[in-house]
Amino acid sequence: MSLAINKEQLAALAMKEAMAWLDQRGIYYQHFPPDQIKIGPINFWPRTGTITIDGEGQRRAEKGLIGLEAILAAAATPRHSSTPSTVRGHCH
């Protein structure tokens, strides 16, 4: 197995984990394949843990799901009472 396949598998696993985490919390998001999740103005790349906010012009110091959770809590992002299967917004 090549290193490129391993990186692809790790990226896919990180994306699945992040999407499941958001679904469990009822947080609406959009998935921009292959690597980006967008929650309102918040941009998250699960593979690297990088977080940016539209209009800020630079990466946030916070990283990963722990950093995303802190930013979401600070922003008081609205949560939907819908079932997880209806809160996901996928853009192709």
C-alpha positions as CSV (number, residue, x, y, z in Angstrom):
1,M,0.0,0.0,0.0
2,S,1.4,3.4,-1.0
3,L,1.7,6.4,1.2
4,A,-0.8,8.3,-1.0
5,I,-3.5,5.7,-0.3
6,N,-2.8,5.9,3.4
7,K,-3.1,9.7,3.3
8,E,-6.4,9.4,1.4
9,Q,-7.7,6.9,3.9
10,L,-6.7,9.1,6.8
11,A,-8.4,12.1,5.2
12,A,-11.6,10.1,4.6
13,L,-11.6,8.8,8.2
14,A,-11.1,12.3,9.5
15,M,-14.0,13.6,7.4
16,K,-16.3,10.8,8.5
17,E,-15.4,11.4,12.2
18,A,-16.1,15.2,11.9
19,M,-19.4,14.7,10.1
20,A,-20.5,12.1,12.7
21,W,-19.5,14.5,15.5
22,L,-21.5,17.3,13.9
23,D,-24.5,15.1,13.2
24,Q,-24.6,13.9,16.8
25,R,-24.8,17.5,18.0
26,G,-27.4,18.5,15.5
27,I,-25.2,21.1,13.9
28,Y,-26.0,22.1,10.3
29,Y,-23.0,22.0,8.0
30,Q,-22.1,21.8,4.3
31,H,-19.6,19.3,3.0
32,F,-17.5,20.6,0.2
33,P,-15.7,17.5,-1.2
34,P,-13.2,16.4,-0.8
35,D,-11.8,18.1,2.3
36,Q,-13.9,21.0,3.6
37,I,-16.8,21.4,6.1
38,K,-18.5,24.8,6.3
39,I,-20.7,25.8,9.3
40,G,-22.0,29.3,8.6
41,P,-18.9,31.4,8.3
42,I,-16.7,28.7,9.9
43,N,-14.5,26.6,7.6
44,F,-13.0,23.4,8.9
45,W,-10.6,20.9,7.2
46,P,-10.8,17.7,9.3
47,R,-7.6,16.1,7.8
48,T,-5.4,19.0,9.0
49,G,-7.6,20.3,11.8
50,T,-7.3,23.8,10.3
51,I,-10.1,26.3,11.1
52,T,-10.8,29.7,9.4
53,I,-13.6,32.1,9.7
54,D,-14.8,34.1,6.7
55,G,-13.5,37.6,6.7
56,E,-10.7,37.0,9.2
57,G,-8.0,36.5,6.6
58,Q,-5.9,34.0,8.6
59,R,-6.1,30.6,10.2
60,R,-7.4,30.3,13.8
61,A,-5.0,29.0,16.5
62,E,-7.6,26.5,17.5
63,K,-7.3,23.2,15.7
64,G,-9.2,19.9,15.3
65,L,-12.6,19.0,16.7
66,I,-11.7,20.4,20.1
67,G,-10.9,23.8,18.6
68,L,-14.0,23.6,16.5
69,E,-16.1,22.9,19.5
70,A,-14.7,25.9,21.3
71,I,-15.3,28.2,18.4
72,L,-18.9,26.9,18.0
73,A,-19.6,27.4,21.7
74,A,-18.2,31.0,21.5
75,A,-20.2,31.8,18.4
76,A,-23.4,30.2,19.8
77,T,-24.1,28.6,16.5
78,P,-27.9,27.7,16.3
79,R,-28.6,24.0,16.6
80,H,-31.5,22.4,14.7
81,S,-33.9,20.0,16.4
82,S,-34.1,17.9,13.2
83,T,-32.9,14.4,12.9
84,P,-29.2,14.1,11.9
85,S,-30.2,12.8,8.4
86,T,-31.9,16.1,7.7
87,V,-29.3,18.5,9.1
88,R,-26.6,17.7,6.7
89,G,-26.2,19.9,3.7
90,H,-23.9,18.5,1.0
91,C,-22.8,20.5,-1.9
92,H,-21.4,18.7,-4.9
